[in-house]
Amino acid sequence: MASVIQLLVQTSRLSDGTRKVTHISEVTGLNDLNIEVQNIFVFEQTGVGDDGRVLGRFIGTGASSRFIERLRVAGLSLPPELFTEVITVN
């Protein structure tokens, strides 16, 4: 299974009732029947707006991802700093 699935996208229901992507993780291997993953992006809640909506941002963990090379071969280029930036979302 670990060789077939490369990325995991986790969503969660937040306190305001909305669902948001909270983690984007890469499957890095299989060890003693446990799937090993490393987070690439995580959602960090920064507060609650006046309207009650959860405010937050995605934070790149700086993890070096294996799929970047596959994207490059496919003609897609991503800047390395993307994985260390903070991206604000509402």
PDB file of N, CA, C and O in Angstrom:
ATOM      1  N   MET A   1       0.827  -1.190   0.000  1.00  0.00           N
ATOM      2  CA  MET A   1       0.000   0.000   0.000  1.00  0.00           C
ATOM      3  C   MET A   1       0.871   1.254   0.000  1.00  0.00           C
ATOM      4  O   MET A   1       0.568   2.219  -0.701  1.00  0.00           O
ATOM      5  N   ALA A   2       1.947   1.244   0.780  1.00  0.00           N
ATOM      6  CA  ALA A   2       2.801   2.426   0.873  1.00  0.00           C
ATOM      7  C   ALA A   2       3.457   2.750  -0.461  1.00  0.00           C
ATOM      8  O   ALA A   2       3.787   3.908  -0.715  1.00  0.00           O
ATOM      9  N   SER A   3       3.652   1.758  -1.315  1.00  0.00           N
ATOM     10  CA  SER A   3       4.274   2.028  -2.606  1.00  0.00           C
ATOM     11  C   SER A   3       3.281   2.610  -3.607  1.00  0.00           C
ATOM     12  O   SER A   3       3.692   3.187  -4.614  1.00  0.00           O
ATOM     13  N   VAL A   4       2.007   2.470  -3.354  1.00  0.00           N
ATOM     14  CA  VAL A   4       0.976   2.974  -4.264  1.00  0.00           C
ATOM     15  C   VAL A   4       0.559   4.399  -3.901  1.00  0.00           C
ATOM     16  O   VAL A   4       0.366   5.234  -4.785  1.00  0.00           O
ATOM     17  N   ILE A   5       0.423   4.676  -2.621  1.00  0.00           N
ATOM     18  CA  ILE A   5      -0.012   5.994  -2.156  1.00  0.00           C
ATOM     19  C   ILE A   5       1.216   6.842  -1.892  1.00  0.00           C
ATOM     20  O   ILE A   5       2.120   6.431  -1.165  1.00  0.00           O
ATOM     21  N   GLN A   6       1.246   8.037  -2.488  1.00  0.00           N
ATOM     22  CA  GLN A   6       2.405   8.903  -2.335  1.00  0.00           C
ATOM     23  C   GLN A   6       2.123  10.114  -1.470  1.00  0.00           C
ATOM     24  O   GLN A   6       2.995  10.551  -0.718  1.00  0.00           O
ATOM     25  N   LEU A   7       0.927  10.664  -1.561  1.00  0.00           N
ATOM     26  CA  LEU A   7       0.562  11.835  -0.769  1.00  0.00           C
ATOM     27  C   LEU A   7      -0.729  11.569  -0.015  1.00  0.00           C
ATOM     28  O   LEU A   7      -1.622  10.882  -0.510  1.00  0.00           O
ATOM     29  N   LEU A   8      -0.817  12.118   1.179  1.00  0.00           N
ATOM     30  CA  LEU A   8      -2.028  12.053   1.975  1.00  0.00           C
ATOM     31  C   LEU A   8      -2.502  13.477   2.223  1.00  0.00           C
ATOM     32  O   LEU A   8      -1.708  14.350   2.572  1.00  0.00           O
ATOM     33  N   VAL A   9      -3.783  13.705   2.044  1.00  0.00           N
ATOM     34  CA  VAL A   9      -4.390  15.002   2.323  1.00  0.00           C
ATOM     35  C   VAL A   9      -5.436  14.766   3.399  1.00  0.00           C
ATOM     36  O   VAL A   9      -6.421  14.060   3.181  1.00  0.00           O
ATOM     37  N   GLN A  10      -5.212  15.363   4.561  1.00  0.00           N
ATOM     38  CA  GLN A  10      -6.120  15.173   5.694  1.00  0.00           C
ATOM     39  C   GLN A  10      -6.986  16.409   5.870  1.00  0.00           C
ATOM     40  O   GLN A  10      -6.483  17.533   5.881  1.00  0.00           O
ATOM     41  N   THR A  11      -8.279  16.199   6.007  1.00  0.00           N
ATOM     42  CA  THR A  11      -9.195  17.291   6.319  1.00  0.00           C
ATOM     43  C   THR A  11      -9.766  17.064   7.707  1.00  0.00           C
ATOM     44  O   THR A  11      -9.866  15.934   8.185  1.00  0.00           O
ATOM     45  N   SER A  12     -10.138  18.168   8.343  1.00  0.00           N
ATOM     46  CA  SER A  12     -10.746  18.098   9.670  1.00  0.00           C
ATOM     47  C   SER A  12     -11.879  19.103   9.748  1.00  0.00           C
ATOM     48  O   SER A  12     -11.865  20.128   9.067  1.00  0.00           O
ATOM     49  N   ARG A  13     -12.854  18.802  10.578  1.00  0.00           N
ATOM     50  CA  ARG A  13     -13.916  19.766  10.854  1.00  0.00           C
ATOM     51  C   ARG A  13     -13.423  20.648  11.989  1.00  0.00           C
ATOM     52  O   ARG A  13     -13.052  20.162  13.057  1.00  0.00           O
ATOM     53  N   LEU A  14     -13.425  21.953  11.742  1.00  0.00           N
ATOM     54  CA  LEU A  14     -12.930  22.907  12.727  1.00  0.00           C
ATOM     55  C   LEU A  14     -14.053  23.376  13.642  1.00  0.00           C
ATOM     56  O   LEU A  14     -15.221  23.042  13.438  1.00  0.00           O
ATOM     57  N   SER A  15     -13.686  24.147  14.640  1.00  0.00           N
ATOM     58  CA  SER A  15     -14.660  24.572  15.655  1.00  0.00           C
ATOM     59  C   SER A  15     -15.802  25.406  15.088  1.00  0.00           C
ATOM     60  O   SER A  15     -16.869  25.482  15.699  1.00  0.00           O
ATOM     61  N   ASP A  16     -15.595  26.039  13.918  1.00  0.00           N
ATOM     62  CA  ASP A  16     -16.670  26.833  13.311  1.00  0.00           C
ATOM     63  C   ASP A  16     -17.570  25.998  12.407  1.00  0.00           C
ATOM     64  O   ASP A  16     -18.480  26.529  11.770  1.00  0.00           O
ATOM     65  N   GLY A  17     -17.320  24.699  12.351  1.00  0.00           N
ATOM     66  CA  GLY A  17     -18.147  23.802  11.549  1.00  0.00           C
ATOM     67  C   GLY A  17     -17.647  23.596  10.133  1.00  0.00           C
ATOM     68  O   GLY A  17     -18.155  22.726   9.426  1.00  0.00           O
ATOM     69  N   THR A  18     -16.666  24.371   9.702  1.00  0.00           N
ATOM     70  CA  THR A  18     -16.134  24.207   8.352  1.00  0.00           C
ATOM     71  C   THR A  18     -15.115  23.076   8.333  1.00  0.00           C
ATOM     72  O   THR A  18     -14.557  22.690   9.360  1.00  0.00           O
ATOM     73  N   ARG A  19     -14.895  22.567   7.142  1.00  0.00           N
ATOM     74  CA  ARG A  19     -13.845  21.568   6.948  1.00  0.00           C
ATOM     75  C   ARG A  19     -12.706  22.247   6.203  1.00  0.00           C
ATOM     76  O   ARG A  19     -12.923  23.000   5.254  1.00  0.00           O
ATOM     77  N   LYS A  20     -11.506  21.969   6.648  1.00  0.00           N
ATOM     78  CA  LYS A  20     -10.320  22.508   5.988  1.00  0.00           C
ATOM     79  C   LYS A  20      -9.281  21.411   5.869  1.00  0.00           C
ATOM     80  O   LYS A  20      -9.241  20.477   6.671  1.00  0.00           O
ATOM     81  N   VAL A  21      -8.445  21.542   4.856  1.00  0.00           N
ATOM     82  CA  VAL A  21      -7.271  20.685   4.754  1.00  0.00           C
ATOM     83  C   VAL A  21      -6.363  21.078   5.906  1.00  0.00           C
ATOM     84  O   VAL A  21      -6.043  22.256   6.064  1.00  0.00           O
ATOM     85  N   THR A  22      -5.943  20.116   6.711  1.00  0.00           N
ATOM     86  CA  THR A  22      -5.090  20.429   7.861  1.00  0.00           C
ATOM     87  C   THR A  22      -3.678  19.875   7.722  1.00  0.00           C
ATOM     88  O   THR A  22      -2.757  20.368   8.373  1.00  0.00           O
ATOM     89  N   HIS A  23      -3.497  18.870   6.892  1.00  0.00           N
ATOM     90  CA  HIS A  23      -2.170  18.298   6.681  1.00  0.00           C
ATOM     91  C   HIS A  23      -2.040  17.821   5.241  1.00  0.00           C
ATOM     92  O   HIS A  23      -2.969  17.235   4.683  1.00  0.00           O
ATOM     93  N   ILE A  24      -0.894  18.073   4.654  1.00  0.00           N
ATOM     94  CA  ILE A  24      -0.511  17.432   3.403  1.00  0.00           C
ATOM     95  C   ILE A  24       0.794  16.715   3.721  1.00  0.00           C
ATOM     96  O   ILE A  24       1.792  17.340   4.078  1.00  0.00           O
ATOM     97  N   SER A  25       0.767  15.404   3.587  1.00  0.00           N
ATOM     98  CA  SER A  25       1.898  14.578   4.002  1.00  0.00           C
ATOM     99  C   SER A  25       2.314  13.652   2.875  1.00  0.00           C
ATOM    100  O   SER A  25       1.510  13.290   2.016  1.00  0.00           O
ATOM    101  N   GLU A  26       3.579  13.277   2.895  1.00  0.00           N
ATOM    102  CA  GLU A  26       4.122  12.349   1.910  1.00  0.00           C
ATOM    103  C   GLU A  26       4.416  11.013   2.588  1.00  0.00           C
ATOM    104  O   GLU A  26       4.984  10.967   3.679  1.00  0.00           O
ATOM    105  N   VAL A  27       4.024   9.941   1.929  1.00  0.00           N
ATOM    106  CA  VAL A  27       4.356   8.607   2.425  1.00  0.00           C
ATOM    107  C   VAL A  27       5.823   8.368   2.076  1.00  0.00           C
ATOM    108  O   VAL A  27       6.214   8.446   0.911  1.00  0.00           O
ATOM    109  N   THR A  28       6.629   8.076   3.096  1.00  0.00           N
ATOM    110  CA  THR A  28       8.069   7.907   2.878  1.00  0.00           C
ATOM    111  C   THR A  28       8.524   6.459   2.946  1.00  0.00           C
ATOM    112  O   THR A  28       9.648   6.147   2.552  1.00  0.00           O
ATOM    113  N   GLY A  29       7.673   5.575   3.436  1.00  0.00           N
ATOM    114  CA  GLY A  29       8.075   4.177   3.471  1.00  0.00           C
ATOM    115  C   GLY A  29       7.203   3.338   4.368  1.00  0.00           C
ATOM    116  O   GLY A  29       6.183   3.782   4.896  1.00  0.00           O
ATOM    117  N   LEU A  30       7.642   2.115   4.516  1.00  0.00           N
ATOM    118  CA  LEU A  30       6.942   1.145   5.345  1.00  0.00           C
ATOM    119  C   LEU A  30       7.981   0.522   6.265  1.00  0.00           C
ATOM    120  O   LEU A  30       9.027   0.053   5.814  1.00  0.00           O
ATOM    121  N   ASN A  31       7.680   0.524   7.560  1.00  0.00           N
ATOM    122  CA  ASN A  31       8.613  -0.002   8.545  1.00  0.00           C
ATOM    123  C   ASN A  31       7.843  -0.880   9.525  1.00  0.00           C
ATOM    124  O   ASN A  31       6.982  -0.392  10.258  1.00  0.00           O
ATOM    125  N   ASP A  32       8.149  -2.162   9.537  1.00  0.00           N
ATOM    126  CA  ASP A  32       7.463  -3.100  10.436  1.00  0.00           C
ATOM    127  C   ASP A  32       5.950  -2.974  10.344  1.00  0.00           C
ATOM    128  O   ASP A  32       5.262  -2.926  11.364  1.00  0.00           O
ATOM    129  N   LEU A  33       5.436  -2.920   9.125  1.00  0.00           N
ATOM    130  CA  LEU A  33       4.004  -2.823   8.826  1.00  0.00           C
ATOM    131  C   LEU A  33       3.375  -1.493   9.237  1.00  0.00           C
ATOM    132  O   LEU A  33       2.150  -1.376   9.236  1.00  0.00           O
ATOM    133  N   ASN A  34       4.170  -0.498   9.583  1.00  0.00           N
ATOM    134  CA  ASN A  34       3.679   0.849   9.859  1.00  0.00           C
ATOM    135  C   ASN A  34       4.047   1.755   8.691  1.00  0.00           C
ATOM    136  O   ASN A  34       5.186   1.752   8.225  1.00  0.00           O
ATOM    137  N   ILE A  35       3.090   2.515   8.232  1.00  0.00           N
ATOM    138  CA  ILE A  35       3.358   3.455   7.151  1.00  0.00           C
ATOM    139  C   ILE A  35       4.035   4.690   7.749  1.00  0.00           C
ATOM    140  O   ILE A  35       3.538   5.280   8.708  1.00  0.00           O
ATOM    141  N   GLU A  36       5.160   5.065   7.175  1.00  0.00           N
ATOM    142  CA  GLU A  36       5.888   6.246   7.627  1.00  0.00           C
ATOM    143  C   GLU A  36       5.522   7.429   6.734  1.00  0.00           C
ATOM    144  O   GLU A  36       5.521   7.319   5.508  1.00  0.00           O
ATOM    145  N   VAL A  37       5.213   8.556   7.364  1.00  0.00           N
ATOM    146  CA  VAL A  37       4.862   9.759   6.614  1.00  0.00           C
ATOM    147  C   VAL A  37       5.653  10.940   7.164  1.00  0.00           C
ATOM    148  O   VAL A  37       6.101  10.933   8.310  1.00  0.00           O
ATOM    149  N   GLN A  38       5.812  11.952   6.319  1.00  0.00           N
ATOM    150  CA  GLN A  38       6.369  13.210   6.785  1.00  0.00           C
ATOM    151  C   GLN A  38       5.442  14.321   6.316  1.00  0.00           C
ATOM    152  O   GLN A  38       5.011  14.344   5.163  1.00  0.00           O
ATOM    153  N   ASN A  39       5.144  15.233   7.217  1.00  0.00           N
ATOM    154  CA  ASN A  39       4.286  16.361   6.871  1.00  0.00           C
ATOM    155  C   ASN A  39       5.046  17.316   5.961  1.00  0.00           C
ATOM    156  O   ASN A  39       6.216  17.621   6.191  1.00  0.00           O
ATOM    157  N   ILE A  40       4.352  17.783   4.917  1.00  0.00           N
ATOM    158  CA  ILE A  40       4.925  18.769   4.012  1.00  0.00           C
ATOM    159  C   ILE A  40       4.336  20.140   4.323  1.00  0.00           C
ATOM    160  O   ILE A  40       5.054  21.139   4.373  1.00  0.00           O
ATOM    161  N   PHE A  41       3.012  20.177   4.533  1.00  0.00           N
ATOM    162  CA  PHE A  41       2.312  21.398   4.929  1.00  0.00           C
ATOM    163  C   PHE A  41       1.369  21.064   6.077  1.00  0.00           C
ATOM    164  O   PHE A  41       0.774  19.986   6.097  1.00  0.00           O
ATOM    165  N   VAL A  42       1.228  21.970   7.024  1.00  0.00           N
ATOM    166  CA  VAL A  42       0.260  21.812   8.111  1.00  0.00           C
ATOM    167  C   VAL A  42      -0.505  23.117   8.281  1.00  0.00           C
ATOM    168  O   VAL A  42       0.039  24.203   8.079  1.00  0.00           O
ATOM    169  N   PHE A  43      -1.775  22.993   8.655  1.00  0.00           N
ATOM    170  CA  PHE A  43      -2.609  24.160   8.913  1.00  0.00           C
ATOM    171  C   PHE A  43      -2.460  24.537  10.377  1.00  0.00           C
ATOM    172  O   PHE A  43      -2.566  23.687  11.261  1.00  0.00           O
ATOM    173  N   GLU A  44      -2.214  25.812  10.625  1.00  0.00           N
ATOM    174  CA  GLU A  44      -2.106  26.320  11.989  1.00  0.00           C
ATOM    175  C   GLU A  44      -3.202  27.361  12.204  1.00  0.00           C
ATOM    176  O   GLU A  44      -3.254  28.370  11.500  1.00  0.00           O
ATOM    177  N   GLN A  45      -4.066  27.116  13.165  1.00  0.00           N
ATOM    178  CA  GLN A  45      -5.118  28.081  13.478  1.00  0.00           C
ATOM    179  C   GLN A  45      -4.494  29.274  14.189  1.00  0.00           C
ATOM    180  O   GLN A  45      -3.761  29.120  15.166  1.00  0.00           O
ATOM    181  N   THR A  46      -4.799  30.474  13.677  1.00  0.00           N
ATOM    182  CA  THR A  46      -4.235  31.690  14.262  1.00  0.00           C
ATOM    183  C   THR A  46      -5.257  32.493  15.049  1.00  0.00           C
ATOM    184  O   THR A  46      -4.898  33.453  15.731  1.00  0.00           O
ATOM    185  N   GLY A  47      -6.520  32.114  14.963  1.00  0.00           N
ATOM    186  CA  GLY A  47      -7.551  32.833  15.694  1.00  0.00           C
ATOM    187  C   GLY A  47      -8.920  32.567  15.115  1.00  0.00           C
ATOM    188  O   GLY A  47      -9.121  31.649  14.320  1.00  0.00           O
ATOM    189  N   VAL A  48      -9.859  33.403  15.540  1.00  0.00           N
ATOM    190  CA  VAL A  48     -11.239  33.329  15.059  1.00  0.00           C
ATOM    191  C   VAL A  48     -11.645  34.730  14.650  1.00  0.00           C
ATOM    192  O   VAL A  48     -11.439  35.680  15.406  1.00  0.00           O
ATOM    193  N   GLY A  49     -12.216  34.873  13.466  1.00  0.00           N
ATOM    194  CA  GLY A  49     -12.638  36.175  12.965  1.00  0.00           C
ATOM    195  C   GLY A  49     -13.875  36.691  13.673  1.00  0.00           C
ATOM    196  O   GLY A  49     -14.511  35.974  14.445  1.00  0.00           O
ATOM    197  N   ASP A  50     -14.206  37.939  13.402  1.00  0.00           N
ATOM    198  CA  ASP A  50     -15.399  38.556  13.987  1.00  0.00           C
ATOM    199  C   ASP A  50     -16.676  37.796  13.634  1.00  0.00           C
ATOM    200  O   ASP A  50     -17.656  37.816  14.380  1.00  0.00           O
ATOM    201  N   ASP A  51     -16.644  37.129  12.488  1.00  0.00           N
ATOM    202  CA  ASP A  51     -17.813  36.361  12.049  1.00  0.00           C
ATOM    203  C   ASP A  51     -17.809  34.931  12.591  1.00  0.00           C
ATOM    204  O   ASP A  51     -18.691  34.142  12.252  1.00  0.00           O
ATOM    205  N   GLY A  52     -16.829  34.590  13.425  1.00  0.00           N
ATOM    206  CA  GLY A  52     -16.767  33.265  14.022  1.00  0.00           C
ATOM    207  C   GLY A  52     -16.007  32.237  13.214  1.00  0.00           C
ATOM    208  O   GLY A  52     -15.846  31.094  13.641  1.00  0.00           O
ATOM    209  N   ARG A  53     -15.544  32.642  12.055  1.00  0.00           N
ATOM    210  CA  ARG A  53     -14.807  31.702  11.192  1.00  0.00           C
ATOM    211  C   ARG A  53     -13.374  31.537  11.674  1.00  0.00           C
ATOM    212  O   ARG A  53     -12.732  32.489  12.119  1.00  0.00           O
ATOM    213  N   VAL A  54     -12.897  30.321  11.574  1.00  0.00           N
ATOM    214  CA  VAL A  54     -11.519  30.016  11.946  1.00  0.00           C
ATOM    215  C   VAL A  54     -10.564  30.674  10.951  1.00  0.00           C
ATOM    216  O   VAL A  54     -10.747  30.575   9.738  1.00  0.00           O
ATOM    217  N   LEU A  55      -9.557  31.338  11.477  1.00  0.00           N
ATOM    218  CA  LEU A  55      -8.508  31.940  10.663  1.00  0.00           C
ATOM    219  C   LEU A  55      -7.247  31.116  10.841  1.00  0.00           C
ATOM    220  O   LEU A  55      -7.005  30.556  11.910  1.00  0.00           O
ATOM    221  N   GLY A  56      -6.456  31.045   9.799  1.00  0.00           N
ATOM    222  CA  GLY A  56      -5.240  30.267   9.935  1.00  0.00           C
ATOM    223  C   GLY A  56      -4.350  30.390   8.730  1.00  0.00           C
ATOM    224  O   GLY A  56      -4.577  31.197   7.828  1.00  0.00           O
ATOM    225  N   ARG A  57      -3.336  29.568   8.744  1.00  0.00           N
ATOM    226  CA  ARG A  57      -2.347  29.607   7.674  1.00  0.00           C
ATOM    227  C   ARG A  57      -1.738  28.225   7.505  1.00  0.00           C
ATOM    228  O   ARG A  57      -1.710  27.417   8.434  1.00  0.00           O
ATOM    229  N   PHE A  58      -1.252  27.975   6.293  1.00  0.00           N
ATOM    230  CA  PHE A  58      -0.495  26.769   6.025  1.00  0.00           C
ATOM    231  C   PHE A  58       0.970  27.085   6.216  1.00  0.00           C
ATOM    232  O   PHE A  58       1.456  28.130   5.784  1.00  0.00           O
ATOM    233  N   ILE A  59       1.657  26.189   6.855  1.00  0.00           N
ATOM    234  CA  ILE A  59       3.082  26.356   7.078  1.00  0.00           C
ATOM    235  C   ILE A  59       3.811  25.216   6.390  1.00  0.00           C
ATOM    236  O   ILE A  59       3.523  24.043   6.627  1.00  0.00           O
ATOM    237  N   GLY A  60       4.755  25.574   5.539  1.00  0.00           N
ATOM    238  CA  GLY A  60       5.620  24.560   4.950  1.00  0.00           C
ATOM    239  C   GLY A  60       6.576  24.067   6.020  1.00  0.00           C
ATOM    240  O   GLY A  60       7.180  24.867   6.734  1.00  0.00           O
ATOM    241  N   THR A  61       6.714  22.769   6.133  1.00  0.00           N
ATOM    242  CA  THR A  61       7.560  22.206   7.191  1.00  0.00           C
ATOM    243  C   THR A  61       9.037  22.217   6.817  1.00  0.00           C
ATOM    244  O   THR A  61       9.894  21.957   7.662  1.00  0.00           O
ATOM    245  N   GLY A  62       9.335  22.513   5.573  1.00  0.00           N
ATOM    246  CA  GLY A  62      10.721  22.491   5.119  1.00  0.00           C
ATOM    247  C   GLY A  62      11.205  21.095   4.771  1.00  0.00           C
ATOM    248  O   GLY A  62      12.366  20.908   4.409  1.00  0.00           O
ATOM    249  N   ALA A  63      10.317  20.114   4.881  1.00  0.00           N
ATOM    250  CA  ALA A  63      10.702  18.725   4.573  1.00  0.00           C
ATOM    251  C   ALA A  63      11.009  18.599   3.090  1.00  0.00           C
ATOM    252  O   ALA A  63      10.277  19.123   2.250  1.00  0.00           O
ATOM    253  N   SER A  64      12.070  17.917   2.778  1.00  0.00           N
ATOM    254  CA  SER A  64      12.436  17.656   1.394  1.00  0.00           C
ATOM    255  C   SER A  64      11.552  16.543   0.867  1.00  0.00           C
ATOM    256  O   SER A  64      11.555  15.432   1.397  1.00  0.00           O
ATOM    257  N   SER A  65      10.807  16.838  -0.161  1.00  0.00           N
ATOM    258  CA  SER A  65       9.831  15.885  -0.678  1.00  0.00           C
ATOM    259  C   SER A  65      10.388  15.108  -1.866  1.00  0.00           C
ATOM    260  O   SER A  65      11.086  15.662  -2.715  1.00  0.00           O
ATOM    261  N   ARG A  66      10.073  13.834  -1.910  1.00  0.00           N
ATOM    262  CA  ARG A  66      10.518  12.977  -3.007  1.00  0.00           C
ATOM    263  C   ARG A  66       9.757  13.234  -4.302  1.00  0.00           C
ATOM    264  O   ARG A  66      10.282  12.979  -5.386  1.00  0.00           O
ATOM    265  N   PHE A  67       8.536  13.732  -4.206  1.00  0.00           N
ATOM    266  CA  PHE A  67       7.733  13.881  -5.412  1.00  0.00           C
ATOM    267  C   PHE A  67       8.131  15.102  -6.240  1.00  0.00           C
ATOM    268  O   PHE A  67       7.677  15.248  -7.375  1.00  0.00           O
ATOM    269  N   ILE A  68       8.972  15.981  -5.691  1.00  0.00           N
ATOM    270  CA  ILE A  68       9.408  17.171  -6.443  1.00  0.00           C
ATOM    271  C   ILE A  68      10.121  16.764  -7.727  1.00  0.00           C
ATOM    272  O   ILE A  68       9.910  17.381  -8.772  1.00  0.00           O
ATOM    273  N   GLU A  69      10.950  15.747  -7.663  1.00  0.00           N
ATOM    274  CA  GLU A  69      11.674  15.286  -8.855  1.00  0.00           C
ATOM    275  C   GLU A  69      10.701  14.743  -9.900  1.00  0.00           C
ATOM    276  O   GLU A  69      10.895  14.966 -11.095  1.00  0.00           O
ATOM    277  N   ARG A  70       9.670  14.041  -9.469  1.00  0.00           N
ATOM    278  CA  ARG A  70       8.667  13.538 -10.432  1.00  0.00           C
ATOM    279  C   ARG A  70       7.944  14.691 -11.120  1.00  0.00           C
ATOM    280  O   ARG A  70       7.672  14.632 -12.320  1.00  0.00           O
ATOM    281  N   LEU A  71       7.637  15.729 -10.365  1.00  0.00           N
ATOM    282  CA  LEU A  71       6.990  16.899 -10.966  1.00  0.00           C
ATOM    283  C   LEU A  71       7.924  17.574 -11.970  1.00  0.00           C
ATOM    284  O   LEU A  71       7.488  17.995 -13.042  1.00  0.00           O
ATOM    285  N   ARG A  72       9.206  17.678 -11.622  1.00  0.00           N
ATOM    286  CA  ARG A  72      10.174  18.310 -12.509  1.00  0.00           C
ATOM    287  C   ARG A  72      10.272  17.546 -13.824  1.00  0.00           C
ATOM    288  O   ARG A  72      10.303  18.157 -14.892  1.00  0.00           O
ATOM    289  N   VAL A  73      10.322  16.223 -13.759  1.00  0.00           N
ATOM    290  CA  VAL A  73      10.391  15.393 -14.962  1.00  0.00           C
ATOM    291  C   VAL A  73       9.129  15.577 -15.806  1.00  0.00           C
ATOM    292  O   VAL A  73       9.186  15.510 -17.034  1.00  0.00           O
ATOM    293  N   ALA A  74       8.007  15.805 -15.155  1.00  0.00           N
ATOM    294  CA  ALA A  74       6.733  16.016 -15.868  1.00  0.00           C
ATOM    295  C   ALA A  74       6.606  17.447 -16.408  1.00  0.00           C
ATOM    296  O   ALA A  74       5.599  17.793 -17.026  1.00  0.00           O
ATOM    297  N   GLY A  75       7.631  18.275 -16.173  1.00  0.00           N
ATOM    298  CA  GLY A  75       7.612  19.635 -16.711  1.00  0.00           C
ATOM    299  C   GLY A  75       7.071  20.681 -15.750  1.00  0.00           C
ATOM    300  O   GLY A  75       6.868  21.829 -16.143  1.00  0.00           O
ATOM    301  N   LEU A  76       6.833  20.306 -14.496  1.00  0.00           N
ATOM    302  CA  LEU A  76       6.339  21.247 -13.499  1.00  0.00           C
ATOM    303  C   LEU A  76       7.463  21.601 -12.539  1.00  0.00           C
ATOM    304  O   LEU A  76       8.116  20.722 -11.977  1.00  0.00           O
ATOM    305  N   SER A  77       7.677  22.879 -12.361  1.00  0.00           N
ATOM    306  CA  SER A  77       8.756  23.319 -11.490  1.00  0.00           C
ATOM    307  C   SER A  77       8.175  24.073 -10.299  1.00  0.00           C
ATOM    308  O   SER A  77       7.413  25.025 -10.466  1.00  0.00           O
ATOM    309  N   LEU A  78       8.537  23.644  -9.116  1.00  0.00           N
ATOM    310  CA  LEU A  78       8.097  24.312  -7.897  1.00  0.00           C
ATOM    311  C   LEU A  78       9.313  24.932  -7.213  1.00  0.00           C
ATOM    312  O   LEU A  78      10.349  24.282  -7.076  1.00  0.00           O
ATOM    313  N   PRO A  79       9.189  26.182  -6.787  1.00  0.00           N
ATOM    314  CA  PRO A  79      10.321  26.794  -6.087  1.00  0.00           C
ATOM    315  C   PRO A  79      10.526  26.145  -4.727  1.00  0.00           C
ATOM    316  O   PRO A  79       9.553  25.906  -4.012  1.00  0.00           O
ATOM    317  N   PRO A  80      11.765  25.856  -4.353  1.00  0.00           N
ATOM    318  CA  PRO A  80      12.033  25.189  -3.073  1.00  0.00           C
ATOM    319  C   PRO A  80      11.517  25.970  -1.865  1.00  0.00           C
ATOM    320  O   PRO A  80      11.138  25.371  -0.858  1.00  0.00           O
ATOM    321  N   GLU A  81      11.498  27.294  -1.956  1.00  0.00           N
ATOM    322  CA  GLU A  81      11.027  28.103  -0.823  1.00  0.00           C
ATOM    323  C   GLU A  81       9.537  27.912  -0.553  1.00  0.00           C
ATOM    324  O   GLU A  81       9.055  28.288   0.515  1.00  0.00           O
ATOM    325  N   LEU A  82       8.800  27.336  -1.500  1.00  0.00           N
ATOM    326  CA  LEU A  82       7.386  27.049  -1.279  1.00  0.00           C
ATOM    327  C   LEU A  82       7.201  26.162  -0.045  1.00  0.00           C
ATOM    328  O   LEU A  82       6.191  26.264   0.652  1.00  0.00           O
ATOM    329  N   PHE A  83       8.166  25.307   0.215  1.00  0.00           N
ATOM    330  CA  PHE A  83       8.048  24.340   1.301  1.00  0.00           C
ATOM    331  C   PHE A  83       8.478  24.900   2.655  1.00  0.00           C
ATOM    332  O   PHE A  83       8.457  24.188   3.659  1.00  0.00           O
ATOM    333  N   THR A  84       8.864  26.167   2.682  1.00  0.00           N
ATOM    334  CA  THR A  84       9.232  26.800   3.952  1.00  0.00           C
ATOM    335  C   THR A  84       8.418  28.073   4.201  1.00  0.00           C
ATOM    336  O   THR A  84       8.596  28.726   5.229  1.00  0.00           O
ATOM    337  N   GLU A  85       7.529  28.429   3.271  1.00  0.00           N
ATOM    338  CA  GLU A  85       6.737  29.650   3.395  1.00  0.00           C
ATOM    339  C   GLU A  85       5.505  29.462   4.268  1.00  0.00           C
ATOM    340  O   GLU A  85       5.075  28.344   4.552  1.00  0.00           O
ATOM    341  N   VAL A  86       4.962  30.585   4.678  1.00  0.00           N
ATOM    342  CA  VAL A  86       3.693  30.619   5.384  1.00  0.00           C
ATOM    343  C   VAL A  86       2.652  31.157   4.401  1.00  0.00           C
ATOM    344  O   VAL A  86       2.851  32.211   3.796  1.00  0.00           O
ATOM    345  N   ILE A  87       1.557  30.441   4.245  1.00  0.00           N
ATOM    346  CA  ILE A  87       0.492  30.824   3.316  1.00  0.00           C
ATOM    347  C   ILE A  87      -0.769  31.061   4.130  1.00  0.00           C
ATOM    348  O   ILE A  87      -1.296  30.130   4.740  1.00  0.00           O
ATOM    349  N   THR A  88      -1.261  32.297   4.148  1.00  0.00           N
ATOM    350  CA  THR A  88      -2.462  32.635   4.922  1.00  0.00           C
ATOM    351  C   THR A  88      -3.708  32.234   4.145  1.00  0.00           C
ATOM    352  O   THR A  88      -3.821  32.492   2.947  1.00  0.00           O
ATOM    353  N   VAL A  89      -4.646  31.595   4.852  1.00  0.00           N
ATOM    354  CA  VAL A  89      -5.925  31.197   4.245  1.00  0.00           C
ATOM    355  C   VAL A  89      -7.060  31.632   5.156  1.00  0.00           C
ATOM    356  O   VAL A  89      -6.872  31.792   6.362  1.00  0.00           O
ATOM    357  N   ASN A  90      -8.212  31.819   4.589  1.00  0.00           N
ATOM    358  CA  ASN A  90      -9.416  32.156   5.365  1.00  0.00           C
ATOM    359  C   ASN A  90     -10.509  31.173   5.049  1.00  0.00           C
ATOM    360  O   ASN A  90     -11.607  31.275   5.595  1.00  0.00           O
TER     361      ASN A  90
END
